């Protein structure tokens, strides 16, 4: 791997009791989801104790990441002082998802959500074990985007996780499992990615294996130029390398001209390179492909404010209000105090 090395996930230590008040959660459903999150533990080949997280998705079945099994011959599931031997695994190495089978597991499966129903800005929760602590911890955030990839949508959210707790779950506020937290960009700020729950259906059809370790590279570990475009654009955007972002985004729109995010990234690069007419055109194209792309709407509004285009400013405010009234209020505040608000 090159300088875009993505790290395996470890859930943030923000506990449930200190979550943002804005999250209107159903506590009973959330408690059920927390009970479905377990630890995955193993002694590595060098004798060290490794750990990760997993989510119960069916009776005696736990979904987690395959990469946590690369250096162990005998992993197990644990909760507190109780442990449950792993007897077999179904492994999708390329997608980095493993479905392990144990026995006498007393925990109910998490209810499954639908990744294709996710909306930009939707509130979500990441739940898993951090640094090997016995109690699951929770981090709150919002959906930043979802990316179409191999019959699923990779989720990018602001629900933080750090190195170590691979295989933890990302849930909606009703406690439905949306995906498995897996990798992030290095440093801070960072982008956080989760694998879609939709991939579980194919995972369940794979051959049953009984031997560990589980070897095989995942798609997110490929060399930079072989990664999906949504990953290639992340570091240039984080590092504000606008010429590089423009280069990646241009390749993305050429390869996937019907992808709203590709046009949005091209608009972001053009705007920051002070090519406002080109940026406006790219953002408008993004909206034609996805009318709910509020990020593109905000940037069009910012360009309208810069150009003192009052008609354009109000058109954007009305369009945002149709999607989310709170976002419209936020945009209205930006209109009042200027683009640097």
C-alpha positions as CSV (number, residue, x, y, z in Angstrom):
1,X,0.0,0.0,0.0
2,X,1.1,3.6,-0.6
3,X,0.4,6.8,1.3
4,X,-3.3,6.3,1.2
5,X,-3.1,3.5,3.8
6,X,-6.5,3.1,5.5
7,X,-6.6,1.8,9.0
8,X,-8.8,-0.9,10.4
9,X,-11.6,0.4,12.6
10,X,-11.8,1.0,16.4
11,X,-14.9,2.6,17.9
12,X,-14.7,6.0,19.5
13,X,-14.9,6.2,23.3
14,X,-17.9,8.5,23.4
15,X,-20.3,6.6,25.6
16,X,-24.1,6.3,25.1
17,X,-24.8,8.5,28.2
18,X,-23.0,11.4,26.7
19,X,-24.4,11.3,23.2
20,X,-25.6,14.5,21.6
21,X,-29.0,15.5,22.9
22,X,-30.2,16.1,19.3
23,X,-30.3,12.3,18.8
24,X,-34.0,11.3,19.4
25,X,-33.3,7.7,20.0
26,X,-35.7,4.9,21.1
27,X,-33.8,3.7,24.1
28,X,-35.4,0.2,24.2
29,X,-34.6,-0.4,20.6
30,X,-31.1,1.0,21.1
31,X,-30.5,-1.3,24.1
32,X,-31.5,-4.3,22.0
33,X,-28.9,-3.3,19.3
34,X,-26.2,-2.8,22.0
35,X,-26.9,-6.3,23.2
36,X,-26.2,-7.6,19.7
37,X,-22.7,-6.2,19.7
38,X,-20.0,-8.6,20.9
39,X,-16.2,-8.8,21.1
40,X,-14.2,-11.0,18.8
41,X,-11.0,-12.1,20.5
42,X,-8.0,-14.3,19.5
43,X,-4.4,-15.1,20.3
44,X,-2.3,-14.0,17.4
45,X,0.5,-16.2,16.0
46,X,3.1,-14.0,17.9
47,X,1.3,-14.7,21.2
48,X,-0.3,-11.3,21.6
49,X,-4.0,-11.0,22.3
50,X,-6.0,-9.4,19.5
51,X,-9.5,-8.2,19.6
52,X,-12.2,-6.7,17.5
53,X,-16.0,-6.3,17.4
54,X,-18.9,-8.2,15.7
55,X,-22.6,-8.0,15.5
56,X,-25.0,-10.9,16.0
57,X,-27.1,-11.1,12.8
58,X,-28.8,-14.5,13.2
59,X,-28.9,-17.3,15.8
60,X,-25.3,-18.2,16.6
61,X,-24.1,-16.0,13.7
62,X,-21.8,-13.0,14.1
63,X,-20.8,-10.6,11.3
64,X,-17.4,-9.0,11.4
65,X,-14.3,-8.1,9.4
66,X,-12.1,-10.8,7.9
67,X,-8.9,-8.9,8.4
68,X,-9.0,-9.5,12.1
69,X,-8.5,-13.3,11.5
70,X,-5.3,-13.0,9.5
71,X,-2.9,-13.8,12.3
72,X,-4.9,-16.2,14.5
73,X,-5.7,-19.9,14.4
74,X,-8.3,-20.0,17.2
75,X,-10.6,-17.0,17.6
76,X,-13.6,-16.8,19.9
77,X,-16.6,-14.6,20.7
78,X,-16.8,-13.0,24.2
79,X,-19.1,-10.9,26.3
80,X,-17.8,-10.0,29.7
81,X,-16.4,-13.1,31.3
82,X,-18.3,-15.4,29.0
83,X,-16.7,-16.9,25.8
84,X,-18.1,-18.8,22.9
85,X,-15.9,-20.8,20.5
86,X,-16.0,-20.0,16.8
87,X,-16.6,-23.3,14.9
88,X,-16.7,-22.1,11.3
89,X,-16.7,-19.1,9.0
90,X,-18.0,-17.9,5.7
91,X,-15.5,-15.5,4.3
92,X,-15.8,-12.8,1.6
93,X,-12.2,-11.7,1.6
94,X,-12.4,-9.1,-1.1
95,X,-15.3,-7.3,0.7
96,X,-13.6,-7.9,4.1
97,X,-16.7,-9.5,5.6
98,X,-16.8,-12.7,7.6
99,X,-19.8,-14.5,9.0
100,X,-18.7,-16.7,11.9
101,X,-20.7,-19.5,13.5
102,X,-20.6,-20.3,17.3
103,X,-23.0,-22.2,19.6
104,X,-25.2,-21.4,22.6
105,X,-24.9,-17.7,21.9
106,X,-27.6,-16.1,24.1
107,X,-27.9,-12.8,22.3
108,X,-30.6,-11.7,19.9
109,X,-29.8,-10.7,16.4
110,X,-29.8,-7.0,15.5
111,X,-32.7,-5.9,13.3
112,X,-31.4,-5.2,9.8
113,X,-31.8,-1.9,8.1
114,X,-31.6,-0.8,4.4
115,X,-28.5,1.1,3.2
116,X,-30.3,2.2,0.0
117,X,-32.8,4.1,2.1
118,X,-30.1,6.3,3.8
119,X,-30.3,10.1,3.4
120,X,-27.4,12.5,3.4
121,X,-27.3,14.1,6.9
122,X,-29.2,11.3,8.6
123,X,-28.2,10.7,12.2
124,X,-26.5,7.4,12.9
125,X,-24.8,5.6,15.8
126,X,-21.6,3.5,15.7
127,X,-21.6,0.8,18.5
128,X,-18.7,-1.4,19.4
129,X,-15.8,-2.2,21.8
130,X,-13.0,0.2,22.1
131,X,-9.5,-0.8,23.2
132,X,-10.8,-4.1,24.5
133,X,-13.2,-2.6,27.1
134,X,-15.9,-5.0,28.0
135,X,-18.9,-2.7,27.6
136,X,-19.9,-1.5,24.1
137,X,-19.5,2.2,23.5
138,X,-21.4,4.5,21.2
139,X,-20.4,7.3,18.9
140,X,-23.0,9.5,17.1
141,X,-22.7,11.2,13.7
142,X,-24.4,11.8,10.4
143,X,-24.4,10.2,7.0
144,X,-22.0,12.2,4.8
145,X,-22.6,10.1,1.6
146,X,-23.1,6.6,0.3
147,X,-21.2,5.2,-2.7
148,X,-22.5,2.6,-5.1
149,X,-20.0,-0.2,-5.2
150,X,-20.5,-3.9,-6.2
151,X,-24.2,-4.3,-5.5
152,X,-24.1,-2.2,-2.3
153,X,-23.6,1.3,-1.0
154,X,-20.4,2.0,1.1
155,X,-21.4,4.3,3.9
156,X,-19.3,7.4,4.8
157,X,-20.4,9.0,8.1
158,X,-19.0,11.2,10.8
159,X,-19.6,8.5,13.5
160,X,-16.0,8.2,14.6
161,X,-14.0,5.0,15.2
162,X,-10.3,4.5,15.7
163,X,-7.9,1.6,15.2
164,X,-8.7,-1.7,16.9
165,X,-12.5,-2.4,17.0
166,X,-13.0,-3.7,13.4
167,X,-16.4,-5.3,12.8
168,X,-18.5,-2.9,15.0
169,X,-21.9,-1.9,13.8
170,X,-23.4,1.4,12.4
171,X,-27.1,1.7,13.3
172,X,-29.9,4.1,12.6
173,X,-31.8,5.7,15.5
174,X,-34.3,2.8,15.5
175,X,-31.5,0.4,16.2
176,X,-31.4,-1.1,12.7
177,X,-28.0,-2.4,11.6
178,X,-26.9,-0.5,8.5
179,X,-23.4,-1.8,8.1
180,X,-20.1,-2.9,9.5
181,X,-17.5,-0.2,10.5
182,X,-14.3,-1.2,8.7
183,X,-11.8,1.5,7.6
184,X,-10.9,5.2,7.8
185,X,-8.5,7.6,6.3
186,X,-5.3,8.4,8.4
187,X,-4.9,11.4,10.6
188,X,-7.4,14.1,11.7
189,X,-9.8,15.1,10.3
190,X,-10.7,11.6,8.9
191,X,-13.4,10.0,6.8
192,X,-15.0,6.9,8.3
193,X,-16.4,4.1,6.1
194,X,-18.8,1.2,6.8
195,X,-19.6,-1.8,4.6
196,X,-23.2,-2.2,3.6
197,X,-25.5,-4.7,5.4
198,X,-26.8,-5.7,1.9
199,X,-23.6,-7.7,1.4
200,X,-24.7,-10.1,4.1
201,X,-27.1,-11.9,1.7
202,X,-24.2,-13.0,-0.5
203,X,-22.0,-13.7,2.5
204,X,-24.5,-16.3,3.7
205,X,-24.2,-18.2,0.4
206,X,-20.4,-18.7,0.6
207,X,-18.8,-22.1,1.4
208,X,-18.3,-22.9,5.1
209,X,-14.6,-23.0,6.2
210,X,-13.2,-24.4,9.5
211,X,-9.6,-23.4,9.3
212,X,-7.9,-20.1,10.4
213,X,-6.1,-17.8,9.7
214,X,-8.2,-16.1,6.9
215,X,-5.9,-14.6,4.3
216,X,-6.7,-12.3,1.4
217,X,-6.5,-8.6,0.5
218,X,-9.6,-6.4,0.7
219,X,-10.6,-3.9,-1.9
220,X,-9.8,-1.0,0.4
221,X,-6.2,-2.2,0.8
222,X,-5.4,-1.9,-2.9
223,X,-2.8,0.5,-4.3
224,X,-4.1,4.0,-4.6
225,X,-4.7,4.0,-8.3
226,X,-6.7,0.7,-8.0
227,X,-9.0,1.9,-5.2
228,X,-12.6,3.1,-6.0
229,X,-12.7,6.8,-6.9
230,X,-14.6,7.7,-3.7
231,X,-11.5,6.6,-1.8
232,X,-9.0,8.2,-4.2
233,X,-10.6,11.6,-3.7
234,X,-10.6,11.5,0.1
235,X,-7.0,12.5,1.0
236,X,-6.8,15.2,-1.7
237,X,-10.0,16.7,-0.3
238,X,-8.9,16.4,3.4
239,X,-5.4,17.9,2.5
240,X,-7.0,20.6,0.3
241,X,-4.9,19.5,-2.6
242,X,-7.3,21.0,-5.1
243,X,-5.4,20.2,-8.3
244,X,-5.1,16.6,-7.3
245,X,-8.8,16.5,-6.4
246,X,-9.7,18.0,-9.8
247,X,-7.6,15.3,-11.5
248,X,-9.3,12.4,-9.6
249,X,-12.8,13.9,-9.9
250,X,-12.4,14.4,-13.7
251,X,-11.4,10.7,-14.1
252,X,-14.4,9.8,-11.9
253,X,-17.0,11.7,-13.9
254,X,-15.5,10.2,-17.1
255,X,-15.8,6.7,-15.7
256,X,-19.2,7.3,-14.0
257,X,-20.9,10.2,-15.6
258,X,-24.2,9.4,-13.8
259,X,-22.7,9.6,-10.3
260,X,-23.8,12.7,-8.4
261,X,-20.8,12.6,-6.0
262,X,-18.3,12.5,-8.8
263,X,-19.7,15.8,-10.1
264,X,-19.9,17.3,-6.6
265,X,-16.2,16.5,-6.1
266,X,-15.4,18.1,-9.4
267,X,-17.3,21.2,-8.4
268,X,-15.5,21.3,-5.0
269,X,-12.1,21.2,-6.8
270,X,-13.2,23.9,-9.3
271,X,-14.6,26.2,-6.6
272,X,-11.5,26.1,-4.6
273,X,-9.4,26.7,-7.7
274,X,-11.6,29.8,-8.2
275,X,-13.2,28.4,-11.3
276,X,-16.7,29.5,-10.2
277,X,-18.6,29.1,-13.5
278,X,-17.2,25.5,-13.9
279,X,-18.0,24.8,-10.3
280,X,-21.5,26.0,-10.6
281,X,-22.0,23.8,-13.7
282,X,-20.6,20.8,-11.9
283,X,-22.8,21.3,-8.8
284,X,-25.9,21.7,-11.0
285,X,-25.1,18.5,-12.8
286,X,-24.7,16.8,-9.4
287,X,-28.2,18.0,-8.5
288,X,-29.7,16.7,-11.7
289,X,-28.5,13.3,-10.8
290,X,-29.5,13.5,-7.1
291,X,-32.0,16.2,-6.1
292,X,-31.3,15.4,-2.5
293,X,-27.6,16.3,-2.7
294,X,-27.8,19.1,-0.1
295,X,-24.0,19.5,-0.2
296,X,-24.3,20.6,-3.8
297,X,-27.2,22.9,-3.0
298,X,-25.1,24.6,-0.2
299,X,-22.2,25.2,-2.5
300,X,-24.5,26.6,-5.2
301,X,-25.8,28.9,-2.5
302,X,-22.3,29.9,-1.5
303,X,-21.5,30.8,-5.1
304,X,-24.7,32.8,-5.3
305,X,-23.7,34.7,-2.1
306,X,-20.3,35.4,-3.5
307,X,-21.8,36.7,-6.7
308,X,-24.5,38.7,-4.8
309,X,-27.1,36.7,-6.8
310,X,-30.2,37.2,-4.6
311,X,-32.5,35.3,-6.9
312,X,-30.1,32.3,-6.9
313,X,-29.7,32.6,-3.1
314,X,-33.5,32.4,-2.5
315,X,-33.9,29.5,-5.1
316,X,-31.4,27.5,-3.2
317,X,-33.0,28.3,0.2
318,X,-36.4,27.1,-1.2
319,X,-34.9,23.9,-2.6
320,X,-33.2,23.1,0.7
321,X,-36.4,23.8,2.7
322,X,-38.2,21.1,0.6
323,X,-35.6,18.6,1.8
324,X,-34.9,19.7,5.4
325,X,-36.2,22.8,7.2
326,X,-33.4,22.9,9.7
327,X,-30.9,22.9,6.9
328,X,-32.8,25.8,5.3
329,X,-32.5,27.7,8.5
330,X,-28.8,27.0,8.6
331,X,-28.5,28.3,5.0
332,X,-30.6,31.3,5.8
333,X,-28.1,32.2,8.6
334,X,-25.2,31.8,6.0
335,X,-27.1,34.2,3.7
336,X,-27.4,36.8,6.4
337,X,-23.8,36.8,7.7
338,X,-22.0,36.0,4.4
339,X,-20.0,33.2,3.0
340,X,-17.4,33.2,5.8
341,X,-20.0,32.5,8.5
